[in-house]
Amino acid sequence: MLSDIQIAQQAKLRPIEEIAKQLDLSPDEVELYGKYKAKVDTKVYDRLKDRPDGKLIYTTAITATPAGEGKTVTAIGLTQALGHLGKNVIACIREPSLGPTFGVKGGAAGGGYSQVVPMEDINLHFTGDIHAVTTAHNLLAALLDNHIAKGNELNLDPKRIVFRRVMDMNDRQLRNIVIGLGGLGDGYVREAGFDISVASEIMAILCLATDLQDLKERVGRILVGYTYDRKPVYAKDLNAQGAMAVIMKDAIKPNLVQTLEGQPAFVHGGPFANIAHGNNSIIATRMGLKLADYVVTEGGFAADLGAEKFFDIVHGYSGLTPDVAVIVVSVRALNMHGGVAKEDVKLTNLPALEKGMANLDKHVENIKKFGLPIVVAINQFPTDAPEELELVQRHCDELGVKWAVSKVVVDGGPGGVEFAQAVLDVLETEQAEFKPLYDWKQPIKAKLETLAKEIYGADGVTFAPQAERSIRDLTRLGYGELPVCVAKTQHSISDDPKLKGAPKGWTLTITDVRPSLGAGFLVCLAGDIMTMPGLPSKPAAENVDIDMDGNITGLF
């Protein structure tokens, strides 16, 4: 089989004007970025707001493993399969970050014959949205330090600055730094650090804002630090929100591209689900629901991360309610949850596979708590033995959930027809009775206790001294009724990446709670979680190249 980039480069793309016309978008509502990319005016939603919404299909997965689950390829493949069945469908997914693209995880444009294209553009600079997030974020950081250096009228305490800088690359050297070294004209000396751009609060705001005015107001609410007498200081106190909104004026518009088979796709926003809320923009999804009969979206990592955050955070700000949830599994990943080493996942090991089913069971249990119908998509790999697939299918029957085998990576849309039909059957026969897991008005600790016990399967929660202090301060300031966004490992339902399956007898540890007041949630750090990843010993960047004719190689 050809590599992902070879398949993408051989694809015959339709001009993006044709894709826009397919969605009944007028030329005035589309801004072209070359032949195959465009931005769509946010006013389209206002034009169509009285049109009934389509059906929202939410794609999630079991807990991530190095063996691969295939959530994004499944979401894109489902879109292609529904298109193959003649349905009016659009995909709404997140934009890749350059850090993972050149690191270890890879991009987020799908794979095999289930991709959104132009793949190279999407996985690289695309339309510049992440760069806009980075620039707007760092503008605020510069205004903040400049304010202190130029007299500090707001009486900011340099030791209580909470706003860091960002960049769109994995660079561990910048996690903790000292800035302001040099002469008097170089600012003042203080400790600082960088996060990755997709962990920026600006990225979260981009994906949770409903329009540009909402984005500007949210930006103004960003907490940057405290005064010497411990009073909070916000971005609006620095008069930063106007300029930041100007930088974001194009980034807020959804990006329109297409699948390999010509179905439309919005690729917009890219917050990580292990350190942010992990879902594409509300603007893109709302617009998609007005433009198509079916919208396929996905959340980062497993159902305990991206999905939970969509249900408990995104829903609360948007009213968006999924009609069905797809949980992606693979035999290989279930084997790893059963204790098999990565190098042995291709070998048939039914006892390990049976043991690994505990992880699927927990995610099915969790999705049911939100009142959603479920379809389990079994992402088939060439090494899967018939008896392994039969075991997973039989287990799904015992759980009482619909299942289907998906072959979209190898066969594209036609390989997902059985899967797509299963989703359509569930949409026709089962009614969602959606409900969030907790009430935002509950105390911070109570909300975390609910997530720990109900979603992660923990016995309870312990709070480090720093977390205790943060919770007291945030409650005192009146922010205790914001939803909680847990930042934890994606490699386990627990806060320990080494624990596979569905671990029991453990306690969630919250080390700190950081306010994202503009985004409208509290980031609760669980265990050893980093907001600036590092590169692996053999970064993917070492394999990427370009020839004299501009042909890119090594990009997956």
Secondary structure, 3 states (H helix, E strand, C coil): CCCHHHHHHHCCCCCHHHHHHHCCCCHHHEEECCCCCEEECCHHHHHHCCCCCCEEEEEEECCCCCCCCCHHHHHHHHHHHHHHCCCCEEEEECCCCHHHHHCCCCCCCEECCEEEECHHHHHCCCCCHHHHHHHHHHHHHHHHHHHHHCCCCCCEEEEEECCCEEECCCCHHHCCEEECCCCHHHCCCEEECEEEHHHCHHHHHHHHCCCHHHHHHHHHCCEEEEECCCCEEEHHHHCCHHHHHHHCCCCCCCEEEEECCCCEEEECCCCCCCCCCCECCHHHHHHHHHHCCEEEEEECCCHHHHHHHHHHHHHHHHCCCCCEEEEEECHHHHHHHCCCCHHHCCCCCHHHHHHHHHHHHHHHHHHHHCCCCEEEEEECCCCCCHHHHHHHHHHHHHHCCEEEEECHHHHCHHHHHHHHHHHHHHHHHCCCCCCCCCCCCCCHHHHHHHHHHHHCCCCCEEECHHHHHHHHHHHHCCCCCCCEEEECCCCCCCCCCCCCCCCCCCCEEEEEEEEECCCCEEEEEECCCCCCCCCCCCCHHHHCEECCCCCEECCC
